């Protein structure tokens, strides 16, 4: 592990300025970890100091893991990217598209123009959305008494599409359905499959849907930033006895565990001990555009306390591979073109840069998502890391 004082300084300054309650950041090259740092508090106002092994809700960083699990099953012939996913998930055999609401406020639905595939789900082009960025879905849920996705109730998955499969990109419950597909074809609960096929081979001992006693001792509290910019504790926890394990956002993990996952993509699908977790050709495929002419777009908030408007690299064309967003241009002083990335609602972020052989993770616990100060710290961390490694 290298000593990178410039990176330490950036993160320490963010804490001293009160920008975020606490932060853990780590990075690796193909040869192994090169940086780890922990600053601030696990919980405001007087919680314990942050440590590098602190446990975070990684939210939608779960998606890349569940997507990878599905690609293992494609390799094994148990799933197919382009066949109707209804062959595995009959619940999706006759999807409906929400076209709006009539004068009495009732939803107007029509049959979807084509079947949903795993490729649609894994690239967020199936038509599913999230209420947090879609006012029509929020209205539909309120009308039908459907809970939000973090309830982990099966009823939360019964929302309609908002466009025909393959026609656009919208961020939503797609990967939760992939989690269901993994369960159906593997015969295991999602957490059990992930444990046996990803977490144990990669040495991810602190990653699970259920928080164990040892993990709870190191758990980081959630926070909210008020309209005045002040940070305050916010009670929050994903249900620990859920109806379904949320493949799109239910995992708890540590920075080191997630770094092991990202390193696998730097090393042609191999774990640190040489175990082949994913085939090299699948790793290559995951890093290529899988959505054709469709582009990733701005997420416009419908619930401001939980998310700001969110878009990485505005003005740049972004694509989606098999589990990751792909930036199509180089980011000066930072990642290369064709790097892989995504994030979690509580301001957790990662990137994988295959061209330069670098991966980085930065974990915080606060909402709204895409918090300006958290994003600024993320940018500074990445910039300082590349400068230090140059």
N, C-alpha and C positions, 0 to 999 in steps of 0.2 A: 504493500500500500504506500503510495507516494504522499509526501507532505505538499499540499498546494495552498500556501498562505493567501494567495489572491482570492481563491474560492472561499476560504474561511472568512475573509474580510467582508466579502459581499453578503454572505448569509448573516454574519454577526451584525452588520450595519442594519439589515432589514429588521432584525429583532430589536436592536437598540432604538430604532426609530418608531417602534410599535406598529410596524406595518402588518405583521401577522403574529399570532400568539407563540407559535413554535414551528420549527421546520427540521426535517431530516432530508438530506440530499446525498446521493451516492452516484458513482459512475464506474464504468469498466471499459476496457478494450478487449480485443479478442483473447488477450493473454490472461485476463483476470481483472479484479477490482483495482481501481487506481485512486479512488477518493471515497471518503465517508465523513459526514459531519452532522452534528446535531446541536441545535441552538434553541433557546427559549424554553417555554413551559409546555407540558402536556395539556394543561388546563388552566385557564384563568379563573380567579385572580392569583391563587397561591398554590397551584398544583405542583407536582414534582417536575424536576428538570427533564427536558427532552433527552432521550438517549437514542443511539443509532438502532437499537432493537425495539423501539417503540412500535406499537401495533395501531394501524390506521384502518378505517373503512376506506377501501380503495374504489368503491362505487363502480363507475363504468370502465375502469381499468380491468374489471372482471371480464369485459367483453372479448378482449384479445385472447384471454385464456380459454373461454368457452368456445370461441371460434376455432382456436387451435385444436381443441378436443374434437370438434366436428371434422376437422381436416385429417386427424388421425384415423377417424372412422371412414372417411372417404378413401384413404389409403388402403384400408382393410376391406373395402368393398361393401361396407354396411350402410353407407350413405352415398348419394350422388349429388353433384353440384347442380345439375340441370334437369333432373327428373322432378315431377310434382312432389313437393314435400308432403302433400296429403297422403301419399302412399305410406308414410311413417306417422303422420299426424292427421288423422281423418277429421279432426276439428277444423282444419283449414281447407277442407274440400270445396266449400262454396263460400269464399270470402265475399263480403259486401263492401262497397265503397260509399262513404258518406259524402253526399252532394250538397248538403246544407240542411235547412230546417224550414218547415212550412209555416203558415201564418199563425198556427196554434202552438208553434214551438216543437212540433214532433220532428225527429230526424227523417230526412229523405235519403233512402238507401237504394242502391242498384247492384246487381251482380258484377263482380270484377270481370275484366275483359279476358284474362288469362290466368292460369294457375300460378301459385306462388312456388318458387324453387328455393333450395338452400342458397344458391348464388344471390338471389334477391335478398334473402334474410341477412346473409353475412356482409352484404354491401349496403344495407339500409336503403334498398330500392324496392322493397316489397309493398310499401304503402302505409305501413304502420308508423305511428308517431308517438310522442310523449305530450301529455297535457301541459307540461311546464313551458313548452314552446309552441303550443297549438291551441288557440282559444276555442276552435270548433270541437276538438276532442274534450276539452275541459267542460264545455257546455253539454256535450253528449254524456259524459260521466255523471254530471250533476243531474241530468234528466233521468238517467237510467239507474242511479244509485250505485255506480261502479266505483270501487275504491282506487286510490292511487297505487302505482306499481310497487312502491316500497312497503305496502301492506303485505306483500308476498301471498296474497289470496288469489286463487285461480280466477275468480271473477274479474280481477284486474286485467286479465289477458283477453277479455271479451269485447274490446273496442274494435270498431271497423277500420278499414283502410281509408286513407284520404285521397288516394289516387290509384290508378291501375298499376299492377306490378311491373317494374322495369322502366317506368316512364320518368321518374324523378328520384332524387335523394331526399329523404327526411329521416331524422334521427328518432328512434323509438324502440318499441318492445321486441324488435326482431330477434335479438340474441337470447331473450328469455324463451322464445319458441325454439331456438336452436338447442338450448339447454334441455327442453322437453324431448327433442329429437334424440339427443345423446342418450337420455335415459331410456327411451323406447328401444333403441337398437342395441344398447349395451346390456340392458337388464339390470342396471345399477342406478342408485340415486346419483344425481349429478356430482355431489361432493365426494362420493365414494369413487366414481370414475376418475375425477380429477386427481384425487389422492393417489390412486394406483398408477395412473398413466402419465401424470405430469408432476405433481408435487413431490412424490417420493423419488422418482428418477432424477429430478432437478435439485433435490435437497431443500425443498421449500417447506420447512417444518412448522412455520408459524402462519400458514395460509389455510383458511377454512371459512365456511359459511357460519359455523358455530364458534363462538369465542370460548376457548378453553380456559381453565383456571390460571394457567401460567401466562396466557396471552392477556387475560383481563388485568393482571397486575401491571402490564405495560401499555394499557389501552389509552389512546389519546382522545380527549374530549372534543366534541363539536362546538363551534362558535358561530356567532352571527355578527355581521357588521351592520349597525344601524344606519339610519339616514344621516346621522351626524358624523358617521365615520368611526364611531367607537365600537370596540369589540366586546362581546359579552358571551358567557357560556350559554349553550343551547342543548337541552336534553334531546338526545337522539340515539337510537340504536335499531338496526335491522332486526326484525323478529327472529328470535332464537329457536322458535318451534314453528317454522313457516309451513304453509300449505304446499308451497313449492320453493325449491332453492333457486334463487334468482340469478340465472346465468348472465343476465345483463348488468348486474350491479350489486350482488350480495356479499362479495368476499371481503374478509379482513386479512391484512397481510402486513409485512414489514418491507422496508426499502431493500434490504439484502435479498429477501426472497424474490421480490419482483425483478431485481437485477439479474438473478440467476435465470429467470424466464427470458429476459431480453437478450442475455448473452447467448442463449441457445440459438437465437436468430442471427447472431454474428458468427456463429460457428457451424453453419450448415446443418442445424438441427441436432447438434450433439450437446449433451450435458458436460459439466466440468470433468467428470470421470470417464468421458468418452462414450457413454451410453447414447445410442441413436434414438432420440425422442420423436423426431419428425424427419422425413426423408429430405435430402438436399433439394430435390426438385420441387417439393411442396413449399419449402422455405423460399425458394426463388419465385414460385407462383404467388405466394402470399404478398410479396413485395411489388407485384405488378398490378396495373390498373385492371380491375375486374368489373367495371361499371360502364364501359364503352364511352359514349359521348356525354353521359350524365356527369354533372359536377357536384361536389360538396358545396353547400350554400350556408349563408348566415342563419344562425338560430336566433329568432326574434322572441324575446321573453314574453310569456303570458302570465307568469307569476314572479314579479320582480324580487320579492324577498329571497327567492331560492336561486335565481339566475339572472345575470345581466345578459344583454344581447351578446352572443358568443360567435366568434369566427377567428380561427387561426390564420395568420398571414393574409389579411384582407387585400384584395386585388390580385392575388395569385390563384391560378387554377389548382384546385385540390381534387384528388381522386381517392378511391377506396380500394384497397386490396382485399385479402382474405383475413380480415380482423383489424386492419389499421387504416388510418388516413395517411395519404402520401402527398408530400409537398412536391410539386413538379419543377420547382426552381431552387437554386442554391440560396440559402439565407446567409448574407455576408457576415463573416466573423463567427458563424455558428454552423448549423448542420448543412450537409450536402443535399443536392437535389435527390429525389427518390428515397428520402428518409421516411421512416414509419413513426407514427405517433398516435396518441390519444390521451384521454384525461378522465378524471372522476369528479363528480358533482361537488365534493368537499375540497376542491382545489388541489387535487393530486394529478401529477403530470409525468409523462415519460416520453422518450424518443429513442429510436434505434437508427443509427447512421451506418449502413453497410459499407458505403464507399470509404469512409474514414475509419471504420471499425471501432466506433464509439457508441456507447449507450449511457443514458442518464435518467435518473429518477429524482423527482423532488416532491415531497409529501407535506401537505399542510391540512388543517381541518377547520374550515370555515366556509360559510355561504354568505353571499350569493356566489354561484359558480362564475368563473371568468372575472373574479374580483380584480380590480385594476392593480392594487398593490401586490397581490399574490402573483399575477401575471408578470408584473415588472420584476419581481424577485426571481421568477423562473427564467426570464430572459437574461438577467444579469448572471445568474448561476451558469447558464449554458455558455454565455460569452466568455466568462472567466475561466471555465473549464477548458474550452478550446484554446484560449490564449495560453493557459498554463501547460497544455499538452503539446503545443506547437514546437 
